[in-house]
Amino acid sequence: DRLQQIFDTTPDVIRLVNAAGEVILCNRAALEFFGAASLEELRQRSFQASYPQWAGTQTLEVGIPAALFKGSWRGETVLINAQGLEIKASQVILALPDSDGSSYLFTLICRSLT
């Protein structure tokens, strides 16, 4: 369907993560950006490893709490790509309650600013 086509073809890095920081789903752009051959390979990596320390802290301590409170958060961040380079990006975080409302899933959408 069209939504799947958008998800698969956008150049934005999209990851769906659970409250423990485990990647549940990602798009092709995320796999390419982080140099992973598959979702399973990306899941083997620490979520925090995709950010420099300060940016990971910002995501966990500012972005996610704000998304929980307001439903979404937007700000600038830096991601570490497959070559180990720091890439400045715009990041949107969406907080989505799971089916029974007991926990949240977070959609992180990042667009390079370079």
N, CA, C and O atoms as a printed pandas DataFrame, in Angstrom:
     atom_number atom_name residue_name chain_id  residue_number  x_coord  y_coord  z_coord
0              1         N          ASP        A               1    0.831   -1.193    0.000
1              2        CA          ASP        A               1    0.000    0.000    0.000
2              3         C          ASP        A               1    0.878    1.261    0.000
3              4         O          ASP        A               1    2.098    1.167    0.133
4              5         N          ARG        A               2    0.279    2.394   -0.143
5              6        CA          ARG        A               2    1.031    3.653   -0.269
6              7         C          ARG        A               2    1.819    4.009    0.988
7              8         O          ARG        A               2    2.953    4.480    0.898
8              9         N          LEU        A               3    1.232    3.790    2.141
9             10        CA          LEU        A               3    1.947    4.106    3.381
10            11         C          LEU        A               3    3.223    3.286    3.495
11            12         O          LEU        A               3    4.259    3.810    3.906
12            13         N          GLN        A               4    3.164    2.027    3.144
13            14        CA          GLN        A               4    4.350    1.172    3.156
14            15         C          GLN        A               4    5.379    1.661    2.155
15            16         O          GLN        A               4    6.576    1.640    2.442
16            17         N          GLN        A               5    4.929    2.107    0.969
17            18        CA          GLN        A               5    5.842    2.650   -0.038
18            19         C          GLN        A               5    6.567    3.880    0.492
19            20         O          GLN        A               5    7.769    4.039    0.284
20            21         N          ILE        A               6    5.834    4.744    1.173
21            22        CA          ILE        A               6    6.445    5.949    1.753
22            23         C          ILE        A               6    7.492    5.540    2.782
23            24         O          ILE        A               6    8.614    6.046    2.769
24            25         N          PHE        A               7    7.125    4.631    3.665
25            26        CA          PHE        A               7    8.033    4.147    4.705
26            27         C          PHE        A               7    9.306    3.563    4.096
27            28         O          PHE        A               7   10.409    3.804    4.587
28            29         N          ASP        A               8    9.139    2.798    3.028
29            30        CA          ASP        A               8   10.269    2.111    2.406
30            31         C          ASP        A               8   11.154    3.026    1.567
31            32         O          ASP        A               8   12.343    2.750    1.409
32            33         N          THR        A               9   10.601    4.107    1.027
33            34        CA          THR        A               9   11.374    4.929    0.091
34            35         C          THR        A               9   11.834    6.272    0.631
35            36         O          THR        A               9   12.674    6.919    0.007
36            37         N          THR        A              10   11.320    6.709    1.757
37            38        CA          THR        A              10   11.780    7.996    2.289
38            39         C          THR        A              10   13.266    7.918    2.642
39            40         O          THR        A              10   13.735    6.884    3.117
40            41         N          PRO        A              11   14.005    9.000    2.413
41            42        CA          PRO        A              11   15.414    9.012    2.829
42            43         C          PRO        A              11   15.582    9.265    4.331
43            44         O          PRO        A              11   16.691    9.160    4.855
44            45         N          ASP        A              12   14.496    9.594    5.018
45            46        CA          ASP        A              12   14.561    9.812    6.461
46            47         C          ASP        A              12   14.800    8.487    7.180
47            48         O          ASP        A              12   14.274    7.448    6.780
48            49         N          VAL        A              13   15.592    8.535    8.235
49            50        CA          VAL        A              13   15.858    7.361    9.071
50            51         C          VAL        A              13   14.687    7.217   10.038
51            52         O          VAL        A              13   14.428    8.110   10.845
52            53         N          ILE        A              14   13.980    6.089    9.953
53            54        CA          ILE        A              14   12.823    5.849   10.815
54            55         C          ILE        A              14   13.046    4.574   11.612
55            56         O          ILE        A              14   13.341    3.512   11.063
56            57         N          ARG        A              15   12.895    4.710   12.927
57            58        CA          ARG        A              15   13.004    3.547   13.818
58            59         C          ARG        A              15   11.829    3.555   14.788
59            60         O          ARG        A              15   11.460    4.607   15.309
60            61         N          LEU        A              16   11.251    2.404   15.027
61            62        CA          LEU        A              16   10.242    2.213   16.056
62            63         C          LEU        A              16   10.923    1.443   17.173
63            64         O          LEU        A              16   11.415    0.335   16.959
64            65         N          VAL        A              17   10.953    2.029   18.369
65            66        CA          VAL        A              17   11.637    1.390   19.498
66            67         C          VAL        A              17   10.674    1.248   20.667
67            68         O          VAL        A              17    9.741    2.037   20.816
68            69         N          ASN        A              18   10.908    0.237   21.491
69            70        CA          ASN        A              18   10.085    0.063   22.684
70            71         C          ASN        A              18   10.686    0.846   23.848
71            72         O          ASN        A              18   11.723    1.494   23.706
72            73         N          ALA        A              19   10.028    0.778   24.988
73            74        CA          ALA        A              19   10.467    1.547   26.157
74            75         C          ALA        A              19   11.850    1.121   26.648
75            76         O          ALA        A              19   12.517    1.892   27.338
76            77         N          ALA        A              20   12.290   -0.081   26.309
77            78        CA          ALA        A              20   13.622   -0.546   26.698
78            79         C          ALA        A              20   14.697   -0.114   25.697
79            80         O          ALA        A              20   15.877   -0.409   25.887
80            81         N          GLY        A              21   14.291    0.582   24.635
81            82        CA          GLY        A              21   15.245    1.034   23.628
82            83         C          GLY        A              21   15.558    0.008   22.560
83            84         O          GLY        A              21   16.508    0.182   21.797
84            85         N          GLU        A              22   14.772   -1.063   22.492
85            86        CA          GLU        A              22   14.989   -2.099   21.479
86            87         C          GLU        A              22   14.281   -1.704   20.187
87            88         O          GLU        A              22   13.118   -1.302   20.207
88            89         N          VAL        A              23   14.983   -1.820   19.074
89            90        CA          VAL        A              23   14.400   -1.488   17.781
90            91         C          VAL        A              23   13.421   -2.593   17.386
91            92         O          VAL        A              23   13.787   -3.766   17.309
92            93         N          ILE        A              24   12.178   -2.200   17.139
93            94        CA          ILE        A              24   11.123   -3.136   16.758
94            95         C          ILE        A              24   10.988   -3.181   15.239
95            96         O          ILE        A              24   10.733   -4.234   14.654
96            97         N          LEU        A              25   11.162   -2.022   14.615
97            98        CA          LEU        A              25   10.972   -1.890   13.177
98            99         C          LEU        A              25   11.812   -0.720   12.698
99           100         O          LEU        A              25   12.017    0.243   13.437
100          101         N          CYS        A              26   12.296   -0.797   11.471
101          102        CA          CYS        A              26   13.008    0.332   10.879
102          103         C          CYS        A              26   12.816    0.297    9.373
103          104         O          CYS        A              26   12.392   -0.712    8.810
104          105         N          ASN        A              27   13.130    1.396    8.739
105          106        CA          ASN        A              27   13.011    1.425    7.285
106          107         C          ASN        A              27   14.364    1.163    6.635
107          108         O          ASN        A              27   15.390    1.057    7.307
108          109         N          ARG        A              28   14.336    1.062    5.308
109          110        CA          ARG        A              28   15.546    0.782    4.543
110          111         C          ARG        A              28   16.610    1.867    4.752
111          112         O          ARG        A              28   17.801    1.569    4.837
112          113         N          ALA        A              29   16.168    3.127    4.834
113          114        CA          ALA        A              29   17.116    4.229    5.037
114          115         C          ALA        A              29   17.869    4.070    6.359
115          116         O          ALA        A              29   19.053    4.398    6.439
116          117         N          ALA        A              30   17.193    3.569    7.396
117          118        CA          ALA        A              30   17.853    3.343    8.685
118          119         C          ALA        A              30   18.911    2.248    8.561
119          120         O          ALA        A              30   20.023    2.391    9.068
120          121         N          LEU        A              31   18.560    1.163    7.890
121          122        CA          LEU        A              31   19.530    0.083    7.702
122          123         C          LEU        A              31   20.763    0.590    6.965
123          124         O          LEU        A              31   21.892    0.299    7.361
124          125         N          GLU        A              32   20.547    1.344    5.900
125          126        CA          GLU        A              32   21.666    1.876    5.118
126          127         C          GLU        A              32   22.487    2.868    5.933
127          128         O          GLU        A              32   23.716    2.813    5.913
128          129         N          PHE        A              33   21.825    3.769    6.647
129          130        CA          PHE        A              33   22.530    4.794    7.422
130          131         C          PHE        A              33   23.439    4.159    8.469
131          132         O          PHE        A              33   24.589    4.566    8.633
132          133         N          PHE        A              34   22.910    3.154    9.180
133          134        CA          PHE        A              34   23.672    2.519   10.255
134          135         C          PHE        A              34   24.514    1.341    9.767
135          136         O          PHE        A              34   25.217    0.717   10.563
136          137         N          GLY        A              35   24.454    1.032    8.481
137          138        CA          GLY        A              35   25.284   -0.028    7.921
138          139         C          GLY        A              35   24.886   -1.417    8.359
139          140         O          GLY        A              35   25.737   -2.289    8.532
140          141         N          ALA        A              36   23.588   -1.627    8.541
141          142        CA          ALA        A              36   23.090   -2.946    8.943
142          143         C          ALA        A              36   22.471   -3.640    7.734
143          144         O          ALA        A              36   21.780   -3.007    6.936
144          145         N          ALA        A              37   22.717   -4.925    7.602
145          146        CA          ALA        A              37   22.171   -5.689    6.485
146          147         C          ALA        A              37   20.712   -6.064    6.712
147          148         O          ALA        A              37   19.982   -6.336    5.759
148          149         N          SER        A              38   20.287   -6.079    7.976
149          150        CA          SER        A              38   18.924   -6.504    8.292
150          151         C          SER        A              38   18.477   -5.875    9.608
151          152         O          SER        A              38   19.284   -5.337   10.366
152          153         N          LEU        A              39   17.186   -5.954    9.858
153          154        CA          LEU        A              39   16.637   -5.493   11.129
154          155         C          LEU        A              39   17.259   -6.271   12.285
155          156         O          LEU        A              39   17.567   -5.697   13.330
156          157         N          GLU        A              40   17.442   -7.566   12.100
157          158        CA          GLU        A              40   18.032   -8.394   13.155
158          159         C          GLU        A              40   19.444   -7.908   13.510
159          160         O          GLU        A              40   19.824   -7.879   14.680
160          161         N          GLU        A              41   20.208   -7.530   12.486
161          162        CA          GLU        A              41   21.555   -7.014   12.748
162          163         C          GLU        A              41   21.491   -5.698   13.511
163          164         O          GLU        A              41   22.270   -5.478   14.438
164          165         N          LEU        A              42   20.568   -4.826   13.126
165          166        CA          LEU        A              42   20.431   -3.546   13.830
166          167         C          LEU        A              42   20.014   -3.761   15.277
167          168         O          LEU        A              42   20.446   -3.022   16.161
168          169         N          ARG        A              43   19.185   -4.755   15.526
169          170        CA          ARG        A              43   18.729   -5.061   16.892
170          171         C          ARG        A              43   19.876   -5.502   17.797
171          172         O          ARG        A              43   19.776   -5.377   19.018
172          173         N          GLN        A              44   20.953   -6.010   17.226
173          174        CA          GLN        A              44   22.096   -6.459   18.019
174          175         C          GLN        A              44   22.905   -5.295   18.574
175          176         O          GLN        A              44   23.730   -5.474   19.469
176          177         N          ARG        A              45   22.667   -4.111   18.043
177          178        CA          ARG        A              45   23.428   -2.927   18.457
178          179         C          ARG        A              45   22.671   -2.145   19.520
179          180         O          ARG        A              45   21.440   -2.140   19.551
180          181         N          SER        A              46   23.414   -1.497   20.376
181          182        CA          SER        A              46   22.814   -0.648   21.400
182          183         C          SER        A              46   22.174    0.568   20.747
183          184         O          SER        A              46   22.777    1.211   19.888
184          185         N          PHE        A              47   20.961    0.877   21.155
185          186        CA          PHE        A              47   20.275    2.076   20.671
186          187         C          PHE        A              47   21.127    3.314   20.933
187          188         O          PHE        A              47   21.227    4.197   20.082
188          189         N          GLN        A              48   21.734    3.372   22.107
189          190        CA          GLN        A              48   22.577    4.508   22.494
190          191         C          GLN        A              48   23.782    4.663   21.574
191          192         O          GLN        A              48   24.288    5.774   21.410
192          193         N          ALA        A              49   24.250    3.578   20.972
193          194        CA          ALA        A              49   25.429    3.638   20.107
194          195         C          ALA        A              49   25.168    4.412   18.818
195          196         O          ALA        A              49   26.108    4.749   18.099
196          197         N          SER        A              50   23.904    4.697   18.520
197          198        CA          SER        A              50   23.596    5.448   17.301
198          199         C          SER        A              50   23.734    6.950   17.497
199          200         O          SER        A              50   23.557    7.721   16.553
200          201         N          TYR        A              51   24.048    7.367   18.716
201          202        CA          TYR        A              51   24.210    8.782   19.050
202          203         C          TYR        A              51   25.533    9.024   19.767
203          204         O          TYR        A              51   26.032    8.129   20.450
204          205         N          PRO        A              52   26.118   10.230   19.624
205          206        CA          PRO        A              52   27.176   10.609   20.559
206          207         C          PRO        A              52   26.532   10.681   21.958
207          208         O          PRO        A              52   25.312   10.806   22.064
208          209         N          GLN        A              53   27.315   10.607   22.997
209          210        CA          GLN        A              53   26.763   10.544   24.351
210          211         C          GLN        A              53   25.789   11.679   24.645
211          212         O          GLN        A              53   24.696   11.431   25.154
212          213         N          TRP        A              54   26.160   12.911   24.338
213          214        CA          TRP        A              54   25.281   14.050   24.661
214          215         C          TRP        A              54   23.951   13.955   23.924
215          216         O          TRP        A              54   22.912   14.299   24.487
216          217         N          ALA        A              55   23.965   13.492   22.672
217          218        CA          ALA        A              55   22.737   13.415   21.880
218          219         C          ALA        A              55   21.848   12.266   22.361
219          220         O          ALA        A              55   20.623   12.386   22.356
220          221         N          GLY        A              56   22.454   11.167   22.771
221          222        CA          GLY        A              56   21.684   10.065   23.345
222          223         C          GLY        A              56   21.024   10.481   24.641
223          224         O          GLY        A              56   19.870   10.139   24.898
224          225         N          THR        A              57   21.762   11.223   25.461
225          226        CA          THR        A              57   21.212   11.738   26.712
226          227         C          THR        A              57   20.049   12.682   26.429
227          228         O          THR        A              57   19.015   12.614   27.094
228          229         N          GLN        A              58   20.216   13.561   25.447
229          230        CA          GLN        A              58   19.143   14.485   25.075
230          231         C          GLN        A              58   17.896   13.713   24.632
231          232         O          GLN        A              58   16.782   14.053   25.030
232          233         N          THR        A              59   18.078   12.689   23.820
233          234        CA          THR        A              59   16.948   11.897   23.340
234          235         C          THR        A              59   16.231   11.227   24.504
235          236         O          THR        A              59   15.003   11.268   24.583
236          237         N          LEU        A              60   16.992   10.609   25.411
237          238        CA          LEU        A              60   16.392    9.875   26.528
238          239         C          LEU        A              60   15.840   10.766   27.630
239          240         O          LEU        A              60   14.817   10.445   28.234
240          241         N          GLU        A              61   16.512   11.888   27.899
241          242        CA          GLU        A              61   16.116   12.721   29.039
242          243         C          GLU        A              61   15.265   13.929   28.676
243          244         O          GLU        A              61   14.619   14.510   29.549
244          245         N          VAL        A              62   15.252   14.314   27.412
245          246        CA          VAL        A              62   14.457   15.470   26.986
246          247         C          VAL        A              62   13.396   15.038   25.966
247          248         O          VAL        A              62   12.202   15.253   26.171
248          249         N          GLY        A              63   13.848   14.428   24.869
249          250        CA          GLY        A              63   12.938   14.108   23.773
250          251         C          GLY        A              63   11.847   13.128   24.133
251          252         O          GLY        A              63   10.671   13.392   23.883
252          253         N          ILE        A              64   12.212   12.003   24.715
253          254        CA          ILE        A              64   11.214   10.984   25.040
254          255         C          ILE        A              64   10.251   11.454   26.131
255          256         O          ILE        A              64    9.044   11.265   25.983
256          257         N          PRO        A              65   10.738   12.062   27.226
257          258        CA          PRO        A              65    9.775   12.577   28.210
258          259         C          PRO        A              65    8.823   13.636   27.624
259          260         O          PRO        A              65    7.636   13.648   27.951
260          261         N          ALA        A              66    9.336   14.511   26.772
261          262        CA          ALA        A              66    8.465   15.515   26.147
262          263         C          ALA        A              66    7.440   14.852   25.240
263          264         O          ALA        A              66    6.281   15.267   25.208
264          265         N          ALA        A              67    7.858   13.813   24.494
265          266        CA          ALA        A              67    6.926   13.091   23.632
266          267         C          ALA        A              67    5.855   12.382   24.463
267          268         O          ALA        A              67    4.692   12.334   24.063
268          269         N          LEU        A              68    6.239   11.839   25.603
269          270        CA          LEU        A              68    5.256   11.204   26.484
270          271         C          LEU        A              68    4.246   12.219   26.989
271          272         O          LEU        A              68    3.060   11.912   27.110
272          273         N          PHE        A              69    4.706   13.420   27.283
273          274        CA          PHE        A              69    3.838   14.459   27.831
274          275         C          PHE        A              69    2.949   15.075   26.760
275          276         O          PHE        A              69    1.757   15.283   26.985
276          277         N          LYS        A              70    3.530   15.372   25.586
277          278        CA          LYS        A              70    2.804   16.106   24.550
278          279         C          LYS        A              70    2.429   15.259   23.329
279          280         O          LYS        A              70    1.705   15.732   22.453
280          281         N          GLY        A              71    2.903   14.037   23.262
281          282        CA          GLY        A              71    2.628   13.185   22.117
282          283         C          GLY        A              71    3.742   13.190   21.085
283          284         O          GLY        A              71    3.917   12.223   20.344
284          285         N          SER        A              72    4.503   14.296   21.038
285          286        CA          SER        A              72    5.615   14.383   20.090
286          287         C          SER        A              72    6.645   15.396   20.593
287          288         O          SER        A              72    6.361   16.235   21.448
288          289         N          TRP        A              73    7.832   15.288   20.039
289          290        CA          TRP        A              73    8.921   16.224   20.327
290          291         C          TRP        A              73    9.731   16.379   19.059
291          292         O          TRP        A              73    9.894   15.432   18.289
292          293         N          ARG        A              74   10.241   17.589   18.847
293          294        CA          ARG        A              74   11.081   17.848   17.681
294          295         C          ARG        A              74   12.286   18.664   18.139
295          296         O          ARG        A              74   12.161   19.594   18.936
296          297         N          GLY        A              75   13.462   18.294   17.615
297          298        CA          GLY        A              75   14.679   19.025   17.935
298          299         C          GLY        A              75   15.820   18.582   17.036
299          300         O          GLY        A              75   15.666   17.688   16.203
300          301         N          GLU        A              76   16.949   19.211   17.216
301          302        CA          GLU        A              76   18.139   18.815   16.461
302          303         C          GLU        A              76   18.942   17.822   17.279
303          304         O          GLU        A              76   18.952   17.868   18.509
304          305         N          THR        A              77   19.615   16.922   16.571
305          306        CA          THR        A              77   20.429   15.897   17.213
306          307         C          THR        A              77   21.604   15.581   16.306
307          308         O          THR        A              77   21.792   16.205   15.261
308          309         N          VAL        A              78   22.381   14.614   16.719
309          310        CA          VAL        A              78   23.476   14.097   15.902
310          311         C          VAL        A              78   23.406   12.581   15.969
311          312         O          VAL        A              78   23.274   12.001   17.047
312          313         N          LEU        A              79   23.495   11.942   14.804
313          314        CA          LEU        A              79   23.533   10.483   14.709
314          315         C          LEU        A              79   24.921   10.055   14.243
315          316         O          LEU        A              79   25.621   10.811   13.571
316          317         N          ILE        A              80   25.305    8.851   14.602
317          318        CA          ILE        A              80   26.576    8.288   14.145
318          319         C          ILE        A              80   26.263    7.288   13.038
319          320         O          ILE        A              80   25.558    6.303   13.259
320          321         N          ASN        A              81   26.796    7.550   11.839
321          322        CA          ASN        A              81   26.486    6.688   10.694
322          323         C          ASN        A              81   27.406    5.468   10.635
323          324         O          ASN        A              81   28.236    5.261   11.520
324          325         N          ALA        A              82   27.249    4.679    9.597
325          326        CA          ALA        A              82   27.996    3.423    9.443
326          327         C          ALA        A              82   29.502    3.636    9.374
327          328         O          ALA        A              82   30.271    2.748    9.742
328          329         N          GLN        A              83   29.927    4.802    8.906
329          330        CA          GLN        A              83   31.353    5.116    8.808
330          331         C          GLN        A              83   31.900    5.745   10.085
331          332         O          GLN        A              83   33.075    6.106   10.143
332          333         N          GLY        A              84   31.054    5.880   11.111
333          334        CA          GLY        A              84   31.472    6.467   12.374
334          335         C          GLY        A              84   31.458    7.982   12.369
335          336         O          GLY        A              84   31.966    8.607   13.300
336          337         N          LEU        A              85   30.882    8.587   11.332
337          338        CA          LEU        A              85   30.814   10.041   11.242
338          339         C          LEU        A              85   29.586   10.562   11.974
339          340         O          LEU        A              85   28.534    9.924   11.963
340          341         N          GLU        A              86   29.722   11.714   12.604
341          342        CA          GLU        A              86   28.601   12.355   13.276
342          343         C          GLU        A              86   27.850   13.207   12.262
343          344         O          GLU        A              86   28.432   14.085   11.625
344          345         N          ILE        A              87   26.562   12.947   12.116
345          346        CA          ILE        A              87   25.720   13.610   11.134
346          347         C          ILE        A              87   24.634   14.399   11.868
347          348         O          ILE        A              87   23.818   13.829   12.593
348          349         N          LYS        A              88   24.637   15.716   11.669
349          350        CA          LYS        A              88   23.620   16.573   12.275
350          351         C          LYS        A              88   22.273   16.276   11.624
351          352         O          LYS        A              88   22.181   16.144   10.404
352          353         N          ALA        A              89   21.222   16.171   12.453
353          354        CA          ALA        A              89   19.909   15.796   11.945
354          355         C          ALA        A              89   18.797   16.478   12.725
355          356         O          ALA        A              89   18.967   16.865   13.881
356          357         N          SER        A              90   17.676   16.611   12.072
357          358        CA          SER        A              90   16.431   17.004   12.722
358          359         C          SER        A              90   15.767   15.711   13.182
359          360         O          SER        A              90   15.713   14.736   12.432
360          361         N          GLN        A              91   15.265   15.702   14.408
361          362        CA          GLN        A              91   14.654   14.477   14.936
362          363         C          GLN        A              91   13.249   14.769   15.450
363          364         O          GLN        A              91   13.029   15.748   16.164
364          365         N          VAL        A              92   12.311   13.917   15.083
365          366        CA          VAL        A              92   10.951   13.951   15.616
366          367         C          VAL        A              92   10.742   12.647   16.361
367          368         O          VAL        A              92   11.054   11.573   15.847
368          369         N          ILE        A              93   10.214   12.742   17.570
369          370        CA          ILE        A              93    9.892   11.562   18.364
370          371         C          ILE        A              93    8.395   11.573   18.628
371          372         O          ILE        A              93    7.844   12.556   19.124
372          373         N          LEU        A              94    7.748   10.471   18.290
373          374        CA          LEU        A              94    6.319   10.292   18.543
374          375         C          LEU        A              94    6.144    9.222   19.606
375          376         O          LEU        A              94    6.757    8.159   19.509
376          377         N          ALA        A              95    5.325    9.475   20.618
377          378        CA          ALA        A              95    5.027    8.486   21.651
378          379         C          ALA        A              95    3.674    7.866   21.336
379          380         O          ALA        A              95    2.658    8.560   21.295
380          381         N          LEU        A              96    3.666    6.557   21.115
381          382        CA          LEU        A              96    2.451    5.849   20.716
382          383         C          LEU        A              96    2.138    4.769   21.751
383          384         O          LEU        A              96    2.938    3.852   21.931
384          385         N          PRO        A              97    0.987    4.853   22.441
385          386        CA          PRO        A              97    0.665    3.809   23.417
386          387         C          PRO        A              97    0.455    2.473   22.709
387          388         O          PRO        A              97   -0.057    2.421   21.590
388          389         N          ASP        A              98    0.862    1.386   23.386
389          390        CA          ASP        A              98    0.630    0.078   22.793
390          391         C          ASP        A              98   -0.862   -0.264   22.882
391          392         O          ASP        A              98   -1.653    0.524   23.398
392          393         N          SER        A              99   -1.230   -1.413   22.389
393          394        CA          SER        A              99   -2.650   -1.761   22.243
394          395         C          SER        A              99   -3.423   -1.752   23.557
395          396         O          SER        A              99   -4.609   -1.423   23.560
396          397         N          ASP        A             100   -2.787   -2.104   24.671
397          398        CA          ASP        A             100   -3.515   -2.096   25.939
398          399         C          ASP        A             100   -3.206   -0.872   26.796
399          400         O          ASP        A             100   -3.709   -0.761   27.914
400          401         N          GLY        A             101   -2.387    0.048   26.290
401          402        CA          GLY        A             101   -2.096    1.291   26.989
402          403         C          GLY        A             101   -1.141    1.154   28.159
403          404         O          GLY        A             101   -0.945    2.112   28.907
404          405         N          SER        A             102   -0.543   -0.015   28.334
405          406        CA          SER        A             102    0.338   -0.233   29.486
406          407         C          SER        A             102    1.760    0.254   29.251
407          408         O          SER        A             102    2.522    0.425   30.202
408          409         N          SER        A             103    2.120    0.476   28.005
409          410        CA          SER        A             103    3.472    0.904   27.674
410          411         C          SER        A             103    3.408    1.743   26.401
411          412         O          SER        A             103    2.345    1.909   25.803
412          413         N          TYR        A             104    4.558    2.267   26.002
413          414        CA          TYR        A             104    4.628    3.094   24.806
414          415         C          TYR        A             104    5.658    2.561   23.836
415          416         O          TYR        A             104    6.651    1.947   24.225
416          417         N          LEU        A             105    5.400    2.808   22.573
417          418        CA          LEU        A             105    6.379    2.623   21.520
418          419         C          LEU        A             105    6.734    4.011   21.023
419          420         O          LEU        A             105    5.892    4.909   21.013
420          421         N          PHE        A             106    7.966    4.182   20.617
421          422        CA          PHE        A             106    8.441    5.493   20.169
422          423         C          PHE        A             106    8.894    5.407   18.726
423          424         O          PHE        A             106    9.694    4.544   18.364
424          425         N          THR        A             107    8.382    6.301   17.911
425          426        CA          THR        A             107    8.832    6.415   16.539
426          427         C          THR        A             107    9.826    7.559   16.489
427          428         O          THR        A             107    9.504    8.688   16.860
428          429         N          LEU        A             108   11.035    7.268   16.030
429          430        CA          LEU        A             108   12.071    8.287   15.904
430          431         C          LEU        A             108   12.334    8.486   14.410
431          432         O          LEU        A             108   12.727    7.556   13.705
432          433         N          ILE        A             109   12.111    9.702   13.948
433          434        CA          ILE        A             109   12.285   10.036   12.539
434          435         C          ILE        A             109   13.367   11.083   12.464
435          436         O          ILE        A             109   13.247   12.150   13.066
436          437         N          CYS        A             110   14.433   10.786   11.724
437          438        CA          CYS        A             110   15.568   11.696   11.623
438          439         C          CYS        A             110   15.850   12.029   10.171
439          440         O          CYS        A             110   15.859   11.155    9.304
440          441         N          ARG        A             111   16.080   13.312    9.922
441          442        CA          ARG        A             111   16.422   13.797    8.575
442          443         C          ARG        A             111   17.749   14.539    8.665
443          444         O          ARG        A             111   17.916   15.443    9.483
444          445         N          SER        A             112   18.676   14.147    7.821
445          446        CA          SER        A             112   19.990   14.783    7.802
446          447         C          SER        A             112   19.863   16.274    7.507
447          448         O          SER        A             112   19.065   16.691    6.667
448          449         N          LEU        A             113   20.656   17.057    8.206
449          450        CA          LEU        A             113   20.703   18.497    7.972
450          451         C          LEU        A             113   21.971   18.889    7.213
451          452         O          LEU        A             113   22.287   20.072    7.087
452          453         N          THR        A             114   22.693   17.890    6.713
453          454        CA          THR        A             114   23.923   18.196    5.978
454          455         C          THR        A             114   23.700   18.111    4.490
455          456         O          THR        A             114   24.627   18.338    3.713
